[in-house]
Each structure stands twice: as structure tokens, then as C-alpha cells.
Amino acid sequence: MDAQWMGLVGVLIGGLLSWIATVSVERRRDRRTGRGISIAVASEVDAALSLVKARDWMSDFVDAQARAEKGEAVILTIHMRDDYLPACTSALQNAGVVDRTLLTLISRLTMLVGGMTSDLQRMANHEPGTHGALIDVGNAKQAERVYSDLIAILDACEKVGRMVIGRVNYIYPPVGSGLRVRVMAAVWRLGNGL
């Protein structure tokens, strides 16, 4: 082979090796970023579920629904921030580095929380019977339906939130946790058909 061809082959091999090294570095960086985002999401969802449980919103909704069934429409005022799950929002913005199944669960959870937040903000910001009010104090059937929907949404949030946490623990088992976490992750995977 003559020197020109050898030089061309050398350039091609050098370019290929350089490309492989760059892709390898980017993939490792994306995996670390995805891991960090996923663990932050699981922590945030766990904290949000603990907060909802501590504030006992479910009992408030169930009580309000029971009162509506008896003909008394009550208005709950639970104030929520607009950006209740910022780590989940960040995960959706970084979709390329987050596990696809986890991303689907996060998207579902943020939609559920967004719907509940919207309803609770309408109840807090609009006087009953005014334009934009979610519940009219004179319409117990409407209040019963609203609280029934909120109960269903909160229940779905808890289920999907637990699935998010389970998926993150499956993908990224806590360091040094050993056999117990691996078994729990396998059980989660079987229970969710994955």
C-alpha cells in the first residue's frame, strides 16, 4: 500500500476512535444525569405523598362528599402551589435521559396533580355561586360529584406516585441495600407487568 492510502486509513481510524470516545463520554454523562433526575423525582414524589398523608386530604374529601350526599354542599379551601412537582417537570424537560417507562409514569402523575391543583385553586379563588366557582353551595349533587372526582384523582396520584418510586428503585437500587431492594424491585416489576 502506498503512503497516501495508509495516511487516509490512519485518519479514518483516528476519526472513528475519536467518535467512539465522544459517544461513550456523552452516554455516561446522560446516564448520570438520568440517574440524578430520577432519584430526585422519587424523593420529591415520596415527600409529596407524605405531605398529603400528613395533611389528611383524603379524609377531608371523603367527609365533604359524605356531607354532600346528605344535602350539604361544603367548600374546602386547600391552597396548592402551581409548581407542586418541580423535579417531575425537570424530568419531562430532560426526556432524552430518563427511562421511558418512568417518564410515562411521571407524565401521568403531573397531569393528575395538575388537574387536582386546578380544581383546588378554583375552589379557593372563587366564591361559591360566582362565575368560575367549582361548587355552588345550593347544589349538593354537584359538590358530591366534585369531591368524588377529587377522591378518585388523589387515589390515582397515590398509586402512580408509588409506581414512580418503585420504578426508580428498580432502575437505581439504593447503594448498599443488597438483596432486599433487589427482591422488592423484582416484585414491583412483576406486579406492573414489566
N, C-alpha and C positions, 0 to 999 in steps of 0.2 A: 504494500500500500504506500502510496506516496504521502508526503508530509502534509499536503493540503487536506487530504481526507482524514488523516489522523487528527489534525487540528480541529476539523469540523466535528468528528466523533467526540473529541475531548470537550468541545463547547457544549454539545448536546448532552453528554453525560453530566457535565458540571451543572447545566441548567436544570436537568431532571432532578439531580440530588438537591439542588437549592430549592426547587419547588416542593419536593417531598419534605424537606426540613421545615419550610414555611407552613405547609399544611399541617404538619404534626404539631407545631407550636400553637397554631390557631385552634386546632381541635382540643388540645389540652387546656388552653385558656377558656374556650367555650364550655368545656366540662366543668371546670372550676366555677365559672360564672353561673352556670345552670345549677350546680350543687348549692352554691351560696343563696341564690334566689329561692330555690325550692325549700331549703331549710328555713329561710326567713318566712316564707309563706306558711309553712307548717306551724311555726312558732306563733305567727300572727293569728292564724285560724284557731289554734288552741287557746290563745289568750281571749279572743273574741267569744268563743264558746263558753269559756269560764266566766266571762263578764255577763253574758246573757243568763247563764245559770245563777250566778250570784244575785243578779237583779230580779230574777224570777219572773221574767216577762211572760213565760208560758202561763203561769198561774193568773197573771193579770188578764191575759187574753181569754182564758177559759172562764174566769169569773165574769168578765164583761159579756161574753157570749151567753152564759147562763142567765145573766140579768136581762139580756135582750130577749131570750126565749120566754121570759116571764113578762115581757112587755115594757121593760125599762131600757131605753137606749142611753148608754153612758159613753162619755168621751174620755179616752185615755190620752194623756199628754206625755209621751216618751220622746225626748229630744235625741236626735242622732246627727252625727256629722255627715257631711256629704261624702267625704273620702274615708269611709269606715275601714276599708281594707287596702291601704296603700301598697303593701308588699305584693298583694294579689294583682293590683293594677300594674305594678312594675313587671311582674311575671308575664302578663299579657303583652306588654310592650316589648319584652325580650323573648318572644315566642320561639325564635330560632334556637335558643339554647336550653329550653325547658322541655322535659319529657312530654310527648304528645298526649298520653292518657291523663297525666297530671294537668296539663293545660286545659283539656276538656273539662275536667272537674272544677278547676279554678274559674273558668268562664261561666260554668253553670252556677257556682256559688256567688260570684259577683253579680250575676243577673238576679238571683233570688234576693240577695241583700239589697240591691238597688231598688227592687220592687217594694220590699218591706220598708226601706228608708223613705221612699216616695210617699207611701201611704201614711206612715207615722208623721212625716213632716206636714202633709196636708191636714192631718187631724190636729196637729199642734199650731199650725199657722192660720187656720180658717175657723171662724166661729161657727158652731152648728147652725144649719139653716141658711147660711150665707152662700153666695156664689163661690164655687170651688171647694166647699166643705165635703168631706168624705161621708160624714154621718149627719143625719138630721135627727135631733132628739125626739121628734114626733114620729119617727119611722123605725120602730123596733126591729122589724123584719130586715130592713137594710143594715142596721147595726149588727144583727145576728150574722148576716152573710159576710160583712166586712171582717168581723172577728173570727169567723170560721176560716176565711181565706188567710188571715194573718197567722192563725194556728197552723194551718197546712204549710204555709211558707216557712215559718220558724222551724217546724218539724223537718222539712226538706233541707233547710240550712244546716241543721244539726247533722243529718245523715250525710249530706255531701261534704260537710266540713270534716267529719270523721273519716270519710273516704280519702280526702286530700291528705290528712295526716298519715293515714295508713299507707297511701301510695308513696309519700316521701320517705317514710320509714322503710318501705320495701326497697326503694331505689338506693337510698343512702342510709343504711343501718347505722344507728349511733355507734361511735367508735368504742371499742372495748366492751360492747354489750353482750357479745357472744351468742350462744345458741338460742337463748330465749327470744331475742329480737328476730333472729332468722326464722324461727318457728312461727312467730306471730305474723311476720311478713308473708310467709308461705300460706298460712291460714287466710290472711287477708286476700291474697291473690286468688286462692281457690274460691273464696266466698264471693268475689267480684267477677268471676269468670275470666280471669286474665291468664 
